[in-house]
């Protein structure tokens, strides 16, 4: 089982083509509350980001988290066509909750 407490390095080719190998937790690793919508505030964050984009976002990384690395990891998952949407959505919501204490975008605050 992979340690998801910190984001993984995303190779340039993976970012360009949405290759989520090593970046996507297995569905059974993701806590149940992140697997259903509306789920958590992080699920709302993922859905807003996926369906409408973020408006002038500001991310608040948790201590020890490299925000740029975390965003590269999350955005690679968001862009990928490989996993089912439900798996991708749950993974982005859960990983964001591990790496950020909050996000502001377009007047909204997540979670």
Buried (B, 14 or more C-beta within 10 A) or exposed (E): EEEBEBBBEBBEEBBEBBBBEEBBBEEEEBEEBBBEBEBBBBBBBBBBBBEEEBEEBEBBBBEEBBBEBBBBBBBBBBBBEBBEEEBBBBBBBBBBBBBBEBBBBEEBEBB
